[in-house]
Amino acid sequence: MHATIWHNPNCGTSRKTLAILETTPGIQLTVIEYLRHPYKKEKLVQLFAGAGLTAREALRTRGSKAEELGLIEGASDDAILKAMVADPMLVERPFVETEKGVRLCRPQEKVSEIL
């Protein structure tokens, strides 16, 4: 099975999720450090739809500029998506995609739902 993780090495939950993927037998893993290789809008839309989330639900509010940018209340999903593309720190993490689906792996154990 192939799995892709959108990873931030500075995030403990992302590191723990990556460790689960690395130690799961039969996983062919792709790691995308999204701060180095930012998201495209189309990919965010696909990930959020696959995970059953809106852009607002996938917005990282802690440790980001979300409030400063006026994204917490009243911003449209399109405005949030545009901000996420411009600043990938605004995307909650980590997202993992396999052929069984997409999950925002918070907590990291959620990854088991798609393995």
C-alpha positions in Angstrom: 0.0 0.0 0.0 1.2 3.5 -0.8 0.8 6.3 1.7 1.6 10.0 1.4 2.1 12.2 4.5 2.1 16.0 4.3 4.7 16.4 7.1 6.1 19.1 9.3 9.2 17.8 11.1 8.7 20.4 13.8 5.3 19.0 14.8 5.2 16.2 17.4 2.0 14.8 16.1 3.3 14.8 12.5 6.5 13.0 13.7 4.5 10.4 15.6 2.3 9.8 12.6 5.3 9.4 10.4 6.8 6.9 12.8 3.6 4.8 12.6 3.8 4.8 8.8 7.5 4.0 8.8 7.0 1.0 11.1 3.9 -0.4 9.4 4.8 -3.4 7.2 4.0 -3.1 3.5 3.8 0.7 3.4 5.5 2.5 0.5 5.8 6.0 1.9 6.0 9.4 0.3 6.9 12.2 2.7 6.1 15.8 1.5 7.5 18.5 3.7 4.8 21.0 2.9 6.7 24.0 4.2 9.4 23.3 1.6 6.9 22.2 -1.1 3.7 24.2 -0.5 0.3 23.0 -1.3 -1.5 23.8 -4.5 -5.2 24.9 -4.0 -6.5 21.9 -6.0 -4.6 19.5 -3.7 -6.0 21.1 -0.6 -9.5 20.9 -2.0 -9.0 17.2 -2.7 -7.5 16.4 0.7 -10.2 18.2 2.6 -13.0 16.6 0.5 -11.4 13.2 1.1 -11.1 13.8 4.8 -14.7 15.1 5.0 -13.5 18.6 6.2 -14.1 22.1 5.2 -11.3 24.5 4.8 -12.3 26.1 8.1 -12.2 22.8 9.9 -8.7 22.2 8.5 -7.5 25.7 9.5 -4.7 25.6 12.0 -5.5 28.3 14.5 -2.9 27.6 17.2 0.6 28.8 16.3 -0.5 30.5 13.1 -1.5 33.9 11.8 -5.2 32.8 11.3 -6.6 35.3 13.8 -4.4 38.1 12.7 -5.5 37.5 9.1 -9.2 37.5 10.1 -9.7 33.9 9.1 -11.2 32.6 12.4 -14.6 34.2 12.0 -16.4 35.3 8.9 -13.9 34.3 6.2 -15.2 32.2 3.4 -13.7 28.8 2.6 -12.2 30.3 -0.6 -10.5 33.1 1.4 -9.2 30.5 3.8 -7.9 28.3 0.9 -6.1 31.2 -0.7 -4.5 32.1 2.7 -3.4 28.4 3.1 -1.8 28.4 -0.3 0.1 31.6 0.6 1.1 30.4 4.1 1.0 26.6 4.5 1.4 27.0 8.3 -2.3 27.7 8.2 -3.1 24.1 7.4 -3.6 21.7 10.3 -1.3 18.7 10.2 -0.6 16.0 9.3 -2.7 14.9 6.4 -2.2 11.3 5.2 -3.6 9.8 2.0 -3.8 6.1 1.0 -6.0 4.3 -1.4 -8.4 3.8 1.5 -8.9 7.5 2.0 -7.6 10.7 3.6 -7.3 11.6 7.2 -6.2 14.6 9.3 -4.2 12.5 11.8 -5.0 14.4 15.0 -4.5 12.3 17.1 -1.9 10.3 15.2 -3.9 7.1 15.8 -6.4 8.2 13.2 -4.0 7.0 10.5 -4.9 3.4 11.3 -8.4 4.1 9.8 -6.8 4.2 6.3 -4.1 1.6 6.6 
